[in-house]
Amino acid sequence: MEPYISVEFSGSARGHIGVNLSVTPDHIKETHDYEDEIDQSYLPAIISSCEAILVKYPIRDPGMKTRPIAG
């Protein structure tokens, strides 16, 4: 959706979710990465927050490749 922000979630066998966030104001010169692990019990609130963001700031480019948020 946003070329300068990337958020990825990955599940582990222990029931935790790996979170990788990458922000780059200039993809050639500068990148900021953040990694953490959260418990899966946080997922409903995260999904709800992401859906609220998409309602407030909808995707403007219908050709943009995105994965829908499952509710």
PDB file of N, CA, C, O and CB in Angstrom:
ATOM      1  N   MET A   1       0.822  -1.191   0.000  1.00  0.00           N
ATOM      2  CA  MET A   1       0.000   0.000   0.000  1.00  0.00           C
ATOM      3  C   MET A   1       0.864   1.252   0.000  1.00  0.00           C
ATOM      4  O   MET A   1       0.768   2.072  -0.913  1.00  0.00           O
ATOM      5  CB  MET A   1      -0.934   0.000   1.200  1.00  0.00           C
ATOM      6  N   GLU A   2       1.692   1.404   0.998  1.00  0.00           N
ATOM      7  CA  GLU A   2       2.553   2.580   1.123  1.00  0.00           C
ATOM      8  C   GLU A   2       3.973   2.154   0.757  1.00  0.00           C
ATOM      9  O   GLU A   2       4.524   1.257   1.395  1.00  0.00           O
ATOM     10  CB  GLU A   2       2.494   3.193   2.579  1.00  0.00           C
ATOM     11  N   PRO A   3       4.578   2.780  -0.259  1.00  0.00           N
ATOM     12  CA  PRO A   3       5.898   2.318  -0.698  1.00  0.00           C
ATOM     13  C   PRO A   3       7.004   2.523   0.326  1.00  0.00           C
ATOM     14  O   PRO A   3       8.054   1.889   0.222  1.00  0.00           O
ATOM     15  CB  PRO A   3       6.273   3.016  -1.956  1.00  0.00           C
ATOM     16  N   TYR A   4       6.800   3.379   1.299  1.00  0.00           N
ATOM     17  CA  TYR A   4       7.863   3.674   2.248  1.00  0.00           C
ATOM     18  C   TYR A   4       7.653   3.024   3.607  1.00  0.00           C
ATOM     19  O   TYR A   4       8.481   3.197   4.501  1.00  0.00           O
ATOM     20  CB  TYR A   4       7.987   5.151   2.419  1.00  0.00           C
ATOM     21  N   ILE A   5       6.574   2.286   3.784  1.00  0.00           N
ATOM     22  CA  ILE A   5       6.284   1.601   5.040  1.00  0.00           C
ATOM     23  C   ILE A   5       5.936   0.154   4.730  1.00  0.00           C
ATOM     24  O   ILE A   5       5.107  -0.127   3.865  1.00  0.00           O
ATOM     25  CB  ILE A   5       5.123   2.303   5.816  1.00  0.00           C
ATOM     26  N   SER A   6       6.576  -0.755   5.442  1.00  0.00           N
ATOM     27  CA  SER A   6       6.284  -2.171   5.275  1.00  0.00           C
ATOM     28  C   SER A   6       6.128  -2.801   6.653  1.00  0.00           C
ATOM     29  O   SER A   6       6.980  -2.619   7.523  1.00  0.00           O
ATOM     30  CB  SER A   6       7.402  -2.885   4.458  1.00  0.00           C
ATOM     31  N   VAL A   7       5.040  -3.543   6.852  1.00  0.00           N
ATOM     32  CA  VAL A   7       4.817  -4.264   8.102  1.00  0.00           C
ATOM     33  C   VAL A   7       4.531  -5.712   7.748  1.00  0.00           C
ATOM     34  O   VAL A   7       3.654  -5.998   6.934  1.00  0.00           O
ATOM     35  CB  VAL A   7       3.641  -3.637   8.935  1.00  0.00           C
ATOM     36  N   GLU A   8       5.270  -6.621   8.359  1.00  0.00           N
ATOM     37  CA  GLU A   8       5.072  -8.044   8.111  1.00  0.00           C
ATOM     38  C   GLU A   8       4.888  -8.769   9.436  1.00  0.00           C
ATOM     39  O   GLU A   8       5.572  -8.477  10.417  1.00  0.00           O
ATOM     40  CB  GLU A   8       6.262  -8.641   7.323  1.00  0.00           C
ATOM     41  N   PHE A   9       3.959  -9.714   9.455  1.00  0.00           N
ATOM     42  CA  PHE A   9       3.712 -10.548  10.621  1.00  0.00           C
ATOM     43  C   PHE A   9       3.997 -11.993  10.232  1.00  0.00           C
ATOM     44  O   PHE A   9       3.639 -12.420   9.134  1.00  0.00           O
ATOM     45  CB  PHE A   9       2.246 -10.377  11.148  1.00  0.00           C
ATOM     46  N   SER A  10       4.630 -12.744  11.112  1.00  0.00           N
ATOM     47  CA  SER A  10       4.874 -14.163  10.855  1.00  0.00           C
ATOM     48  C   SER A  10       4.618 -14.951  12.135  1.00  0.00           C
ATOM     49  O   SER A  10       5.017 -14.533  13.222  1.00  0.00           O
ATOM     50  CB  SER A  10       6.328 -14.400  10.341  1.00  0.00           C
ATOM     51  N   GLY A  11       3.952 -16.089  11.997  1.00  0.00           N
ATOM     52  CA  GLY A  11       3.616 -16.909  13.153  1.00  0.00           C
ATOM     53  C   GLY A  11       4.722 -17.889  13.493  1.00  0.00           C
ATOM     54  O   GLY A  11       5.462 -18.338  12.618  1.00  0.00           O
ATOM     55  N   SER A  12       4.826 -18.217  14.776  1.00  0.00           N
ATOM     56  CA  SER A  12       5.796 -19.216  15.221  1.00  0.00           C
ATOM     57  C   SER A  12       5.050 -20.405  15.822  1.00  0.00           C
ATOM     58  O   SER A  12       3.870 -20.301  16.157  1.00  0.00           O
ATOM     59  CB  SER A  12       6.793 -18.608  16.256  1.00  0.00           C
ATOM     60  N   ALA A  13       5.733 -21.511  15.952  1.00  0.00           N
ATOM     61  CA  ALA A  13       5.135 -22.716  16.526  1.00  0.00           C
ATOM     62  C   ALA A  13       4.760 -22.519  17.993  1.00  0.00           C
ATOM     63  O   ALA A  13       3.932 -23.261  18.520  1.00  0.00           O
ATOM     64  CB  ALA A  13       6.094 -23.891  16.390  1.00  0.00           C
ATOM     65  N   ARG A  14       5.350 -21.546  18.646  1.00  0.00           N
ATOM     66  CA  ARG A  14       5.076 -21.279  20.062  1.00  0.00           C
ATOM     67  C   ARG A  14       3.831 -20.412  20.264  1.00  0.00           C
ATOM     68  O   ARG A  14       3.458 -20.133  21.404  1.00  0.00           O
ATOM     69  CB  ARG A  14       6.277 -20.602  20.702  1.00  0.00           C
ATOM     70  N   GLY A  15       3.189 -19.985  19.187  1.00  0.00           N
ATOM     71  CA  GLY A  15       1.994 -19.155  19.310  1.00  0.00           C
ATOM     72  C   GLY A  15       2.293 -17.673  19.375  1.00  0.00           C
ATOM     73  O   GLY A  15       1.411 -16.874  19.688  1.00  0.00           O
ATOM     74  N   HIS A  16       3.521 -17.299  19.085  1.00  0.00           N
ATOM     75  CA  HIS A  16       3.880 -15.887  19.066  1.00  0.00           C
ATOM     76  C   HIS A  16       3.888 -15.384  17.629  1.00  0.00           C
ATOM     77  O   HIS A  16       3.962 -16.165  16.680  1.00  0.00           O
ATOM     78  CB  HIS A  16       5.257 -15.657  19.734  1.00  0.00           C
ATOM     79  N   ILE A  17       3.811 -14.091  17.491  1.00  0.00           N
ATOM     80  CA  ILE A  17       3.803 -13.458  16.180  1.00  0.00           C
ATOM     81  C   ILE A  17       5.038 -12.568  16.065  1.00  0.00           C
ATOM     82  O   ILE A  17       5.243 -11.666  16.877  1.00  0.00           O
ATOM     83  CB  ILE A  17       2.493 -12.635  15.957  1.00  0.00           C
ATOM     84  N   GLY A  18       5.855 -12.833  15.049  1.00  0.00           N
ATOM     85  CA  GLY A  18       6.996 -11.973  14.762  1.00  0.00           C
ATOM     86  C   GLY A  18       6.522 -10.755  13.991  1.00  0.00           C
ATOM     87  O   GLY A  18       5.730 -10.879  13.056  1.00  0.00           O
ATOM     88  N   VAL A  19       7.002  -9.579  14.376  1.00  0.00           N
ATOM     89  CA  VAL A  19       6.624  -8.328  13.725  1.00  0.00           C
ATOM     90  C   VAL A  19       7.876  -7.685  13.148  1.00  0.00           C
ATOM     91  O   VAL A  19       8.853  -7.467  13.864  1.00  0.00           O
ATOM     92  CB  VAL A  19       5.910  -7.364  14.721  1.00  0.00           C
ATOM     93  N   ASN A  20       7.848  -7.385  11.865  1.00  0.00           N
ATOM     94  CA  ASN A  20       8.941  -6.679  11.201  1.00  0.00           C
ATOM     95  C   ASN A  20       8.380  -5.413  10.570  1.00  0.00           C
ATOM     96  O   ASN A  20       7.475  -5.474   9.738  1.00  0.00           O
ATOM     97  CB  ASN A  20       9.636  -7.581  10.128  1.00  0.00           C
ATOM     98  N   LEU A  21       8.917  -4.273  10.967  1.00  0.00           N
ATOM     99  CA  LEU A  21       8.484  -2.974  10.460  1.00  0.00           C
ATOM    100  C   LEU A  21       9.676  -2.305   9.798  1.00  0.00           C
ATOM    101  O   LEU A  21      10.759  -2.240  10.380  1.00  0.00           O
ATOM    102  CB  LEU A  21       7.896  -2.079  11.601  1.00  0.00           C
ATOM    103  N   SER A  22       9.483  -1.812   8.597  1.00  0.00           N
ATOM    104  CA  SER A  22      10.533  -1.107   7.873  1.00  0.00           C
ATOM    105  C   SER A  22       9.977   0.220   7.371  1.00  0.00           C
ATOM    106  O   SER A  22       8.927   0.262   6.730  1.00  0.00           O
ATOM    107  CB  SER A  22      11.076  -1.966   6.693  1.00  0.00           C
ATOM    108  N   VAL A  23      10.687   1.298   7.666  1.00  0.00           N
ATOM    109  CA  VAL A  23      10.303   2.637   7.226  1.00  0.00           C
ATOM    110  C   VAL A  23      11.502   3.238   6.512  1.00  0.00           C
ATOM    111  O   VAL A  23      12.618   3.198   7.030  1.00  0.00           O
ATOM    112  CB  VAL A  23       9.840   3.540   8.433  1.00  0.00           C
ATOM    113  N   THR A  24      11.283   3.794   5.329  1.00  0.00           N
ATOM    114  CA  THR A  24      12.373   4.415   4.596  1.00  0.00           C
ATOM    115  C   THR A  24      11.897   5.680   3.886  1.00  0.00           C
ATOM    116  O   THR A  24      11.106   5.604   2.946  1.00  0.00           O
ATOM    117  CB  THR A  24      12.966   3.429   3.588  1.00  0.00           C
ATOM    118  N   PRO A  25      12.373   6.839   4.330  1.00  0.00           N
ATOM    119  CA  PRO A  25      12.031   8.072   3.633  1.00  0.00           C
ATOM    120  C   PRO A  25      12.738   8.176   2.277  1.00  0.00           C
ATOM    121  O   PRO A  25      12.270   8.872   1.376  1.00  0.00           O
ATOM    122  CB  PRO A  25      12.386   9.275   4.499  1.00  0.00           C
ATOM    123  N   ASP A  26      13.864   7.478   2.145  1.00  0.00           N
ATOM    124  CA  ASP A  26      14.633   7.467   0.897  1.00  0.00           C
ATOM    125  C   ASP A  26      15.206   6.066   0.746  1.00  0.00           C
ATOM    126  O   ASP A  26      16.215   5.743   1.372  1.00  0.00           O
ATOM    127  CB  ASP A  26      15.777   8.568   0.894  1.00  0.00           C
ATOM    128  N   HIS A  27      14.576   5.225  -0.080  1.00  0.00           N
ATOM    129  CA  HIS A  27      14.946   3.813  -0.165  1.00  0.00           C
ATOM    130  C   HIS A  27      16.379   3.564  -0.626  1.00  0.00           C
ATOM    131  O   HIS A  27      16.884   2.454  -0.460  1.00  0.00           O
ATOM    132  CB  HIS A  27      14.013   3.116  -1.089  1.00  0.00           C
ATOM    133  N   ILE A  28      17.036   4.547  -1.188  1.00  0.00           N
ATOM    134  CA  ILE A  28      18.418   4.379  -1.628  1.00  0.00           C
ATOM    135  C   ILE A  28      19.400   4.693  -0.509  1.00  0.00           C
ATOM    136  O   ILE A  28      20.427   4.026  -0.386  1.00  0.00           O
ATOM    137  CB  ILE A  28      18.700   5.266  -2.833  1.00  0.00           C
ATOM    138  N   LYS A  29      19.100   5.701   0.310  1.00  0.00           N
ATOM    139  CA  LYS A  29      20.061   6.180   1.302  1.00  0.00           C
ATOM    140  C   LYS A  29      19.758   5.784   2.741  1.00  0.00           C
ATOM    141  O   LYS A  29      20.673   5.730   3.563  1.00  0.00           O
ATOM    142  CB  LYS A  29      20.140   7.648   1.226  1.00  0.00           C
ATOM    143  N   GLU A  30      18.498   5.504   3.069  1.00  0.00           N
ATOM    144  CA  GLU A  30      18.145   5.400   4.481  1.00  0.00           C
ATOM    145  C   GLU A  30      17.019   4.390   4.709  1.00  0.00           C
ATOM    146  O   GLU A  30      16.020   4.382   3.990  1.00  0.00           O
ATOM    147  CB  GLU A  30      17.735   6.766   5.019  1.00  0.00           C
ATOM    148  N   THR A  31      17.198   3.538   5.723  1.00  0.00           N
ATOM    149  CA  THR A  31      16.169   2.580   6.112  1.00  0.00           C
ATOM    150  C   THR A  31      16.163   2.439   7.624  1.00  0.00           C
ATOM    151  O   THR A  31      17.221   2.436   8.254  1.00  0.00           O
ATOM    152  CB  THR A  31      16.399   1.206   5.435  1.00  0.00           C
ATOM    153  N   HIS A  32      14.987   2.324   8.205  1.00  0.00           N
ATOM    154  CA  HIS A  32      14.840   2.107   9.644  1.00  0.00           C
ATOM    155  C   HIS A  32      14.027   0.829   9.828  1.00  0.00           C
ATOM    156  O   HIS A  32      12.911   0.719   9.321  1.00  0.00           O
ATOM    157  CB  HIS A  32      14.148   3.342  10.356  1.00  0.00           C
ATOM    158  N   ASP A  33      14.590  -0.132  10.553  1.00  0.00           N
ATOM    159  CA  ASP A  33      13.927  -1.410  10.763  1.00  0.00           C
ATOM    160  C   ASP A  33      13.663  -1.639  12.243  1.00  0.00           C
ATOM    161  O   ASP A  33      14.448  -1.232  13.099  1.00  0.00           O
ATOM    162  CB  ASP A  33      14.767  -2.551  10.191  1.00  0.00           C
ATOM    163  N   TYR A  34      12.546  -2.297  12.528  1.00  0.00           N
ATOM    164  CA  TYR A  34      12.167  -2.634  13.894  1.00  0.00           C
ATOM    165  C   TYR A  34      11.645  -4.067  13.883  1.00  0.00           C
ATOM    166  O   TYR A  34      10.821  -4.424  13.041  1.00  0.00           O
ATOM    167  CB  TYR A  34      11.091  -1.632  14.464  1.00  0.00           C
ATOM    168  N   GLU A  35      12.119  -4.878  14.809  1.00  0.00           N
ATOM    169  CA  GLU A  35      11.651  -6.253  14.935  1.00  0.00           C
ATOM    170  C   GLU A  35      11.240  -6.511  16.374  1.00  0.00           C
ATOM    171  O   GLU A  35      11.881  -6.035  17.311  1.00  0.00           O
ATOM    172  CB  GLU A  35      12.740  -7.257  14.487  1.00  0.00           C
ATOM    173  N   ASP A  36      10.162  -7.271  16.538  1.00  0.00           N
ATOM    174  CA  ASP A  36       9.692  -7.620  17.877  1.00  0.00           C
ATOM    175  C   ASP A  36       8.868  -8.897  17.764  1.00  0.00           C
ATOM    176  O   ASP A  36       8.605  -9.387  16.666  1.00  0.00           O
ATOM    177  CB  ASP A  36       8.852  -6.456  18.517  1.00  0.00           C
ATOM    178  N   GLU A  37       8.474  -9.417  18.895  1.00  0.00           N
ATOM    179  CA  GLU A  37       7.623 -10.592  18.944  1.00  0.00           C
ATOM    180  C   GLU A  37       6.491 -10.316  19.921  1.00  0.00           C
ATOM    181  O   GLU A  37       6.718  -9.833  21.030  1.00  0.00           O
ATOM    182  CB  GLU A  37       8.428 -11.861  19.356  1.00  0.00           C
ATOM    183  N   ILE A  38       5.272 -10.627  19.501  1.00  0.00           N
ATOM    184  CA  ILE A  38       4.104 -10.391  20.350  1.00  0.00           C
ATOM    185  C   ILE A  38       3.329 -11.691  20.514  1.00  0.00           C
ATOM    186  O   ILE A  38       3.523 -12.640  19.754  1.00  0.00           O
ATOM    187  CB  ILE A  38       3.195  -9.282  19.752  1.00  0.00           C
ATOM    188  N   ASP A  39       2.458 -11.727  21.502  1.00  0.00           N
ATOM    189  CA  ASP A  39       1.589 -12.871  21.720  1.00  0.00           C
ATOM    190  C   ASP A  39       0.392 -12.764  20.777  1.00  0.00           C
ATOM    191  O   ASP A  39      -0.069 -11.666  20.466  1.00  0.00           O
ATOM    192  CB  ASP A  39       1.127 -12.949  23.206  1.00  0.00           C
ATOM    193  N   GLN A  40      -0.104 -13.912  20.328  1.00  0.00           N
ATOM    194  CA  GLN A  40      -1.219 -13.914  19.375  1.00  0.00           C
ATOM    195  C   GLN A  40      -2.498 -13.295  19.929  1.00  0.00           C
ATOM    196  O   GLN A  40      -3.397 -12.949  19.162  1.00  0.00           O
ATOM    197  CB  GLN A  40      -1.505 -15.320  18.939  1.00  0.00           C
ATOM    198  N   SER A  41      -2.592 -13.152  21.240  1.00  0.00           N
ATOM    199  CA  SER A  41      -3.792 -12.539  21.827  1.00  0.00           C
ATOM    200  C   SER A  41      -3.923 -11.059  21.457  1.00  0.00           C
ATOM    201  O   SER A  41      -4.997 -10.478  21.612  1.00  0.00           O
ATOM    202  CB  SER A  41      -3.764 -12.689  23.347  1.00  0.00           C
ATOM    203  N   TYR A  42      -2.837 -10.446  20.970  1.00  0.00           N
ATOM    204  CA  TYR A  42      -2.882  -9.045  20.541  1.00  0.00           C
ATOM    205  C   TYR A  42      -3.458  -8.880  19.130  1.00  0.00           C
ATOM    206  O   TYR A  42      -3.801  -7.767  18.731  1.00  0.00           O
ATOM    207  CB  TYR A  42      -1.484  -8.445  20.594  1.00  0.00           C
ATOM    208  N   LEU A  43      -3.566  -9.972  18.379  1.00  0.00           N
ATOM    209  CA  LEU A  43      -3.985  -9.879  16.976  1.00  0.00           C
ATOM    210  C   LEU A  43      -5.360  -9.250  16.751  1.00  0.00           C
ATOM    211  O   LEU A  43      -5.481  -8.424  15.846  1.00  0.00           O
ATOM    212  CB  LEU A  43      -3.982 -11.236  16.380  1.00  0.00           C
ATOM    213  N   PRO A  44      -6.401  -9.585  17.512  1.00  0.00           N
ATOM    214  CA  PRO A  44      -7.700  -8.946  17.247  1.00  0.00           C
ATOM    215  C   PRO A  44      -7.644  -7.418  17.311  1.00  0.00           C
ATOM    216  O   PRO A  44      -8.243  -6.746  16.471  1.00  0.00           O
ATOM    217  CB  PRO A  44      -8.727  -9.448  18.239  1.00  0.00           C
ATOM    218  N   ALA A  45      -6.941  -6.869  18.286  1.00  0.00           N
ATOM    219  CA  ALA A  45      -6.834  -5.405  18.393  1.00  0.00           C
ATOM    220  C   ALA A  45      -6.011  -4.831  17.243  1.00  0.00           C
ATOM    221  O   ALA A  45      -6.331  -3.760  16.727  1.00  0.00           O
ATOM    222  CB  ALA A  45      -6.201  -5.008  19.742  1.00  0.00           C
ATOM    223  N   ILE A  46      -4.958  -5.531  16.839  1.00  0.00           N
ATOM    224  CA  ILE A  46      -4.123  -5.065  15.726  1.00  0.00           C
ATOM    225  C   ILE A  46      -4.930  -5.064  14.431  1.00  0.00           C
ATOM    226  O   ILE A  46      -4.881  -4.102  13.665  1.00  0.00           O
ATOM    227  CB  ILE A  46      -2.860  -5.955  15.575  1.00  0.00           C
ATOM    228  N   ILE A  47      -5.667  -6.138  14.190  1.00  0.00           N
ATOM    229  CA  ILE A  47      -6.486  -6.232  12.978  1.00  0.00           C
ATOM    230  C   ILE A  47      -7.539  -5.132  12.960  1.00  0.00           C
ATOM    231  O   ILE A  47      -7.755  -4.491  11.932  1.00  0.00           O
ATOM    232  CB  ILE A  47      -7.160  -7.615  12.882  1.00  0.00           C
ATOM    233  N   SER A  48      -8.185  -4.918  14.084  1.00  0.00           N
ATOM    234  CA  SER A  48      -9.197  -3.860  14.180  1.00  0.00           C
ATOM    235  C   SER A  48      -8.590  -2.487  13.908  1.00  0.00           C
ATOM    236  O   SER A  48      -9.191  -1.664  13.217  1.00  0.00           O
ATOM    237  CB  SER A  48      -9.855  -3.876  15.565  1.00  0.00           C
ATOM    238  N   SER A  49      -7.412  -2.244  14.447  1.00  0.00           N
ATOM    239  CA  SER A  49      -6.735  -0.957  14.219  1.00  0.00           C
ATOM    240  C   SER A  49      -6.364  -0.781  12.753  1.00  0.00           C
ATOM    241  O   SER A  49      -6.524   0.306  12.198  1.00  0.00           O
ATOM    242  CB  SER A  49      -5.475  -0.849  15.092  1.00  0.00           C
ATOM    243  N   CYS A  50      -5.868  -1.846  12.122  1.00  0.00           N
ATOM    244  CA  CYS A  50      -5.510  -1.765  10.703  1.00  0.00           C
ATOM    245  C   CYS A  50      -6.745  -1.493   9.846  1.00  0.00           C
ATOM    246  O   CYS A  50      -6.686  -0.704   8.904  1.00  0.00           O
ATOM    247  CB  CYS A  50      -4.823  -3.065  10.245  1.00  0.00           C
ATOM    248  N   GLU A  51      -7.859  -2.143  10.170  1.00  0.00           N
ATOM    249  CA  GLU A  51      -9.094  -1.904   9.422  1.00  0.00           C
ATOM    250  C   GLU A  51      -9.566  -0.462   9.588  1.00  0.00           C
ATOM    251  O   GLU A  51     -10.040   0.148   8.629  1.00  0.00           O
ATOM    252  CB  GLU A  51     -10.191  -2.873   9.879  1.00  0.00           C
ATOM    253  N   ALA A  52      -9.441   0.088  10.795  1.00  0.00           N
ATOM    254  CA  ALA A  52      -9.839   1.483  11.034  1.00  0.00           C
ATOM    255  C   ALA A  52      -8.964   2.445  10.236  1.00  0.00           C
ATOM    256  O   ALA A  52      -9.451   3.451   9.719  1.00  0.00           O
ATOM    257  CB  ALA A  52      -9.755   1.819  12.538  1.00  0.00           C
ATOM    258  N   ILE A  53      -7.682   2.138  10.136  1.00  0.00           N
ATOM    259  CA  ILE A  53      -6.769   2.977   9.346  1.00  0.00           C
ATOM    260  C   ILE A  53      -7.183   2.952   7.878  1.00  0.00           C
ATOM    261  O   ILE A  53      -7.208   3.992   7.220  1.00  0.00           O
ATOM    262  CB  ILE A  53      -5.298   2.495   9.502  1.00  0.00           C
ATOM    263  N   LEU A  54      -7.510   1.754   7.360  1.00  0.00           N
ATOM    264  CA  LEU A  54      -7.902   1.646   5.955  1.00  0.00           C
ATOM    265  C   LEU A  54      -9.232   2.338   5.673  1.00  0.00           C
ATOM    266  O   LEU A  54      -9.448   2.820   4.562  1.00  0.00           O
ATOM    267  CB  LEU A  54      -7.989   0.188   5.551  1.00  0.00           C
ATOM    268  N   VAL A  55     -10.118   2.394   6.652  1.00  0.00           N
ATOM    269  CA  VAL A  55     -11.376   3.127   6.477  1.00  0.00           C
ATOM    270  C   VAL A  55     -11.093   4.623   6.409  1.00  0.00           C
ATOM    271  O   VAL A  55     -11.639   5.331   5.563  1.00  0.00           O
ATOM    272  CB  VAL A  55     -12.366   2.813   7.631  1.00  0.00           C
ATOM    273  N   LYS A  56     -10.237   5.093   7.306  1.00  0.00           N
ATOM    274  CA  LYS A  56      -9.927   6.524   7.352  1.00  0.00           C
ATOM    275  C   LYS A  56      -9.040   6.955   6.181  1.00  0.00           C
ATOM    276  O   LYS A  56      -9.195   8.056   5.652  1.00  0.00           O
ATOM    277  CB  LYS A  56      -9.242   6.869   8.672  1.00  0.00           C
ATOM    278  N   TYR A  57      -8.116   6.088   5.780  1.00  0.00           N
ATOM    279  CA  TYR A  57      -7.180   6.390   4.693  1.00  0.00           C
ATOM    280  C   TYR A  57      -7.259   5.267   3.658  1.00  0.00           C
ATOM    281  O   TYR A  57      -6.378   4.408   3.622  1.00  0.00           O
ATOM    282  CB  TYR A  57      -5.713   6.554   5.233  1.00  0.00           C
ATOM    283  N   PRO A  58      -8.290   5.256   2.823  1.00  0.00           N
ATOM    284  CA  PRO A  58      -8.463   4.158   1.868  1.00  0.00           C
ATOM    285  C   PRO A  58      -7.361   4.130   0.813  1.00  0.00           C
ATOM    286  O   PRO A  58      -6.699   5.133   0.546  1.00  0.00           O
ATOM    287  CB  PRO A  58      -9.817   4.268   1.188  1.00  0.00           C
ATOM    288  N   ILE A  59      -7.188   2.958   0.227  1.00  0.00           N
ATOM    289  CA  ILE A  59      -6.211   2.779  -0.843  1.00  0.00           C
ATOM    290  C   ILE A  59      -6.699   3.551  -2.056  1.00  0.00           C
ATOM    291  O   ILE A  59      -7.828   3.351  -2.505  1.00  0.00           O
ATOM    292  CB  ILE A  59      -5.999   1.265  -1.183  1.00  0.00           C
ATOM    293  N   ARG A  60      -5.870   4.423  -2.587  1.00  0.00           N
ATOM    294  CA  ARG A  60      -6.269   5.281  -3.713  1.00  0.00           C
ATOM    295  C   ARG A  60      -5.961   4.666  -5.063  1.00  0.00           C
ATOM    296  O   ARG A  60      -6.635   4.969  -6.047  1.00  0.00           O
ATOM    297  CB  ARG A  60      -5.585   6.618  -3.612  1.00  0.00           C
ATOM    298  N   ASP A  61      -4.958   3.810  -5.127  1.00  0.00           N
ATOM    299  CA  ASP A  61      -4.550   3.210  -6.389  1.00  0.00           C
ATOM    300  C   ASP A  61      -5.124   1.797  -6.477  1.00  0.00           C
ATOM    301  O   ASP A  61      -4.588   0.885  -5.848  1.00  0.00           O
ATOM    302  CB  ASP A  61      -3.000   3.189  -6.521  1.00  0.00           C
ATOM    303  N   PRO A  62      -6.200   1.592  -7.238  1.00  0.00           N
ATOM    304  CA  PRO A  62      -6.814   0.267  -7.297  1.00  0.00           C
ATOM    305  C   PRO A  62      -5.901  -0.787  -7.910  1.00  0.00           C
ATOM    306  O   PRO A  62      -6.156  -1.980  -7.745  1.00  0.00           O
ATOM    307  CB  PRO A  62      -8.095   0.334  -8.081  1.00  0.00           C
ATOM    308  N   GLY A  63      -4.849  -0.385  -8.609  1.00  0.00           N
ATOM    309  CA  GLY A  63      -3.911  -1.333  -9.188  1.00  0.00           C
ATOM    310  C   GLY A  63      -2.835  -1.783  -8.218  1.00  0.00           C
ATOM    311  O   GLY A  63      -2.051  -2.676  -8.538  1.00  0.00           O
ATOM    312  N   MET A  64      -2.785  -1.180  -7.034  1.00  0.00           N
ATOM    313  CA  MET A  64      -1.775  -1.504  -6.040  1.00  0.00           C
ATOM    314  C   MET A  64      -2.006  -2.927  -5.537  1.00  0.00           C
ATOM    315  O   MET A  64      -3.136  -3.300  -5.219  1.00  0.00           O
ATOM    316  CB  MET A  64      -1.807  -0.490  -4.866  1.00  0.00           C
ATOM    317  N   LYS A  65      -0.948  -3.713  -5.465  1.00  0.00           N
ATOM    318  CA  LYS A  65      -1.070  -5.092  -5.004  1.00  0.00           C
ATOM    319  C   LYS A  65      -1.017  -5.116  -3.481  1.00  0.00           C
ATOM    320  O   LYS A  65      -0.008  -4.747  -2.880  1.00  0.00           O
ATOM    321  CB  LYS A  65       0.050  -5.984  -5.609  1.00  0.00           C
ATOM    322  N   THR A  66      -2.098  -5.547  -2.871  1.00  0.00           N
ATOM    323  CA  THR A  66      -2.157  -5.658  -1.413  1.00  0.00           C
ATOM    324  C   THR A  66      -2.823  -6.964  -1.034  1.00  0.00           C
ATOM    325  O   THR A  66      -3.532  -7.572  -1.836  1.00  0.00           O
ATOM    326  CB  THR A  66      -2.916  -4.464  -0.791  1.00  0.00           C
ATOM    327  N   ARG A  67      -2.590  -7.382   0.180  1.00  0.00           N
ATOM    328  CA  ARG A  67      -3.277  -8.546   0.717  1.00  0.00           C
ATOM    329  C   ARG A  67      -4.380  -8.037   1.633  1.00  0.00           C
ATOM    330  O   ARG A  67      -4.115  -7.233   2.526  1.00  0.00           O
ATOM    331  CB  ARG A  67      -2.291  -9.503   1.479  1.00  0.00           C
ATOM    332  N   PRO A  68      -5.611  -8.492   1.429  1.00  0.00           N
ATOM    333  CA  PRO A  68      -6.706  -8.009   2.274  1.00  0.00           C
ATOM    334  C   PRO A  68      -6.536  -8.459   3.718  1.00  0.00           C
ATOM    335  O   PRO A  68      -5.950  -9.505   3.996  1.00  0.00           O
ATOM    336  CB  PRO A  68      -8.047  -8.495   1.735  1.00  0.00           C
ATOM    337  N   ILE A  69      -7.056  -7.654   4.622  1.00  0.00           N
ATOM    338  CA  ILE A  69      -7.028  -7.982   6.040  1.00  0.00           C
ATOM    339  C   ILE A  69      -8.218  -8.883   6.331  1.00  0.00           C
ATOM    340  O   ILE A  69      -9.365  -8.505   6.092  1.00  0.00           O
ATOM    341  CB  ILE A  69      -7.059  -6.692   6.931  1.00  0.00           C
ATOM    342  N   ALA A  70      -7.945 -10.069   6.844  1.00  0.00           N
ATOM    343  CA  ALA A  70      -9.022 -11.008   7.177  1.00  0.00           C
ATOM    344  C   ALA A  70      -9.592 -10.659   8.539  1.00  0.00           C
ATOM    345  O   ALA A  70      -8.838 -10.408   9.478  1.00  0.00           O
ATOM    346  CB  ALA A  70      -8.512 -12.475   7.161  1.00  0.00           C
ATOM    347  N   GLY A  71     -10.901 -10.640   8.660  1.00  0.00           N
ATOM    348  CA  GLY A  71     -11.541 -10.278   9.914  1.00  0.00           C
ATOM    349  C   GLY A  71     -12.070 -11.435  10.691  1.00  0.00           C
ATOM    350  O   GLY A  71     -12.633 -11.249  11.770  1.00  0.00           O
TER     351      GLY A  71
END
